[in-house]
Amino acid sequence: MSKAGGNLTDKYAQISVVAITALIAGGLWQLMPTKLGVDPTLLPPLTDVVKTMVSLTVERTLLDATVATFSQVFTAWAIAIPVGVWFGLLLATPNRLSKLLMPFFQIFLSIPKSVFLPFFILSLGLGFWQRTFFGVFQAVFYIALATSAARHSVPENLQVLGRSLGVSQLQLYRFIYIPAMVPYIFGACRVALTFIVTGVLFSEIYSSQRGLGYLIGNWSQTFELRKVYAALLLTSILCIAINESLRAAERRLSIWRAQ
Amino acid sequence: MTLINSTATVEYAGKRKPPGVDGQARLQTPLDVLSAILFILAIWEILPRLNLVPRLFMPAFTETMVAGWKNRVLYVEAFGVTAAEVLIAGVITVIIGVSCGLLIGSIKVLNGFLPVFYAVSALPIVAIYPVLCVWLGFGPEPRILLGIFFGVLPVILIVGEAARLVDPRLQLLLRSLGASRWQRLCTLQVPAILPALFSAVRISAGLVIIGVVVGEMLLSSSGLGYLVTYFRTSFDSASLYFSVLLIVAIVVTVDRAIVAIISQARV
């Protein structure tokens, strides 16, 4: 945590911290309904929830819902990243168009975007693309402004050096701009993914017929809490796994930056 | 550390423009933002009037304002409900966030738990709202709790990092002067984290409001989020637009107010 490279003891310390936290949380979850007197209808024990999760996945209810939800999430991510990066590069070049567009992006970044869900429902209906474009809407402004900031953060003397060596515009991008910007943009995309997941799940709980959010909302209303917790556990495991693997990839990509 | 004094001359060789921040022509002035807003309002008014957009999807701006005035009693009542929930959630968020952050940041052994919070920040917290409603019923408690969950994580992370990075030499100095833990807290750690705390409060204020409103949109019988759902399902687009506009205006106002208060406190 304190060293950039991270020696062996740091890594083992980090893993053991995570393991301890998981053990404590899991242990509490198991003990509270069974031994500590919490109502098991409100908080089913961890073993029951895991069993339900496995059986629901095997019988495909949870599996289909996960596929539905995450296909929306990753489609939205695949749309938001190129659009966001393109607008970000556009905003970074100091011309009249970027000066015109920048206030819109800053306005939309600073306002709460979840309240605009009814607009998406009014215009795009209740289907796959409504939730996907809502996810895109959540992420694209953040990615654009992060890309613009990344472009501005390229050290000035490297650009001057490149020009003085007579490199072409393409070479400038390939050797100077893109390597400097990629770690920054990668981190922004990772954060944007969490925005997209929240947005898609929110719109599924709000108005949907399929997907993890719909299942969670539906099962809560029928008080089948064991299944709700199973869905929540699966969602949490997937989200944390995706986020941590992206962070690991980010660390690998940033090794050359000796900061 | 640049080879050239002015950052702008690389981009603007030959053109005489005032150098600005980071190579951009000018800073974003409030005039730019204002003109952008006026442009949006103009589109909002003209497009529906010319029947280029269906009235159901986008009512004209003046229609929206009229609908807002017509339902003003509803809005005032809803605003009161939401404001109370946000206030309670906000106060609890700051208290819990600051104490957890200080605890985790200043106690060396607990520093290792910060990565756990970073991992938890990837979770979609909105998914837990139906469970909160089952536990806590239909009153304001689930929404307050959701607002707290939305807002507390950034505070813990920012305050925790700031507490972790307090100059250890100052801590050593105070310990060698015989200061108790409480004295060290009040004299060194709390003032040291204040800048981070201000920025954390600013971030989490918006998140708490949006958490409460999202909860109201999903399952509630009162509040501004409930009005959004109510007007959507009754296809009253003008009132729907006004509700959304009101929520956005509230978030922006609260943000500006906090920035103003912080700058006053700094001065």
Chai-1 contact restraints between the chains, C-beta under 6 A:
chainA,res_idxA,chainB,res_idxB,connection_type,confidence,min_distance_angstrom,max_distance_angstrom,comment,restraint_id
A,A13,B,G112,contact,1.0,0.0,6.0,A-B,restraint_1
A,Q14,B,P115,contact,1.0,0.0,6.0,A-B,restraint_2
A,V17,B,G112,contact,1.0,0.0,6.0,A-B,restraint_3
A,T21,B,V116,contact,1.0,0.0,6.0,A-B,restraint_4
A,L42,B,W135,contact,1.0,0.0,6.0,A-B,restraint_5
A,P94,B,Q24,contact,1.0,0.0,6.0,A-B,restraint_6
A,P94,B,A25,contact,1.0,0.0,6.0,A-B,restraint_7
A,M102,B,Q28,contact,1.0,0.0,6.0,A-B,restraint_8
A,P103,B,D32,contact,1.0,0.0,6.0,A-B,restraint_9
A,P103,B,V33,contact,1.0,0.0,6.0,A-B,restraint_10
A,P103,B,A36,contact,1.0,0.0,6.0,A-B,restraint_11
A,F104,B,A36,contact,1.0,0.0,6.0,A-B,restraint_12
A,I111,B,V248,contact,1.0,0.0,6.0,A-B,restraint_13
A,P112,B,I210,contact,1.0,0.0,6.0,A-B,restraint_14
A,P112,B,V251,contact,1.0,0.0,6.0,A-B,restraint_15
A,S114,B,I210,contact,1.0,0.0,6.0,A-B,restraint_16
A,S114,B,V214,contact,1.0,0.0,6.0,A-B,restraint_17
A,V115,B,V244,contact,1.0,0.0,6.0,A-B,restraint_18
A,V115,B,I247,contact,1.0,0.0,6.0,A-B,restraint_19
A,P118,B,R232,contact,1.0,0.0,6.0,A-B,restraint_20
A,P118,B,L240,contact,1.0,0.0,6.0,A-B,restraint_21
A,L122,B,F57,contact,1.0,0.0,6.0,A-B,restraint_22
A,S123,B,F57,contact,1.0,0.0,6.0,A-B,restraint_23
A,H152,B,D22,contact,1.0,0.0,6.0,A-B,restraint_24
A,E156,B,T2,contact,1.0,0.0,6.0,A-B,restraint_25
A,E156,B,T7,contact,1.0,0.0,6.0,A-B,restraint_26
A,N157,B,T2,contact,1.0,0.0,6.0,A-B,restraint_27
A,N157,B,L3,contact,1.0,0.0,6.0,A-B,restraint_28
A,V160,B,L3,contact,1.0,0.0,6.0,A-B,restraint_29
A,T194,B,A122,contact,1.0,0.0,6.0,A-B,restraint_30
A,V197,B,P124,contact,1.0,0.0,6.0,A-B,restraint_31
A,T198,B,P124,contact,1.0,0.0,6.0,A-B,restraint_32
A,T198,B,V126,contact,1.0,0.0,6.0,A-B,restraint_33
A,L201,B,P124,contact,1.0,0.0,6.0,A-B,restraint_34
A,L201,B,V126,contact,1.0,0.0,6.0,A-B,restraint_35
A,L201,B,A127,contact,1.0,0.0,6.0,A-B,restraint_36
A,F202,B,V126,contact,1.0,0.0,6.0,A-B,restraint_37
A,I205,B,L218,contact,1.0,0.0,6.0,A-B,restraint_38
A,I216,B,A127,contact,1.0,0.0,6.0,A-B,restraint_39
A,I216,B,P130,contact,1.0,0.0,6.0,A-B,restraint_40
A,G217,B,P130,contact,1.0,0.0,6.0,A-B,restraint_41
A,S220,B,P130,contact,1.0,0.0,6.0,A-B,restraint_42
A,S220,B,V134,contact,1.0,0.0,6.0,A-B,restraint_43
A,V228,B,V131,contact,1.0,0.0,6.0,A-B,restraint_44
A,T235,B,A127,contact,1.0,0.0,6.0,A-B,restraint_45
A,S236,B,L123,contact,1.0,0.0,6.0,A-B,restraint_46
A,C239,B,A122,contact,1.0,0.0,6.0,A-B,restraint_47
A,C239,B,L123,contact,1.0,0.0,6.0,A-B,restraint_48
A,I240,B,A119,contact,1.0,0.0,6.0,A-B,restraint_49
A,I240,B,A122,contact,1.0,0.0,6.0,A-B,restraint_50
A,N243,B,A122,contact,1.0,0.0,6.0,A-B,restraint_51
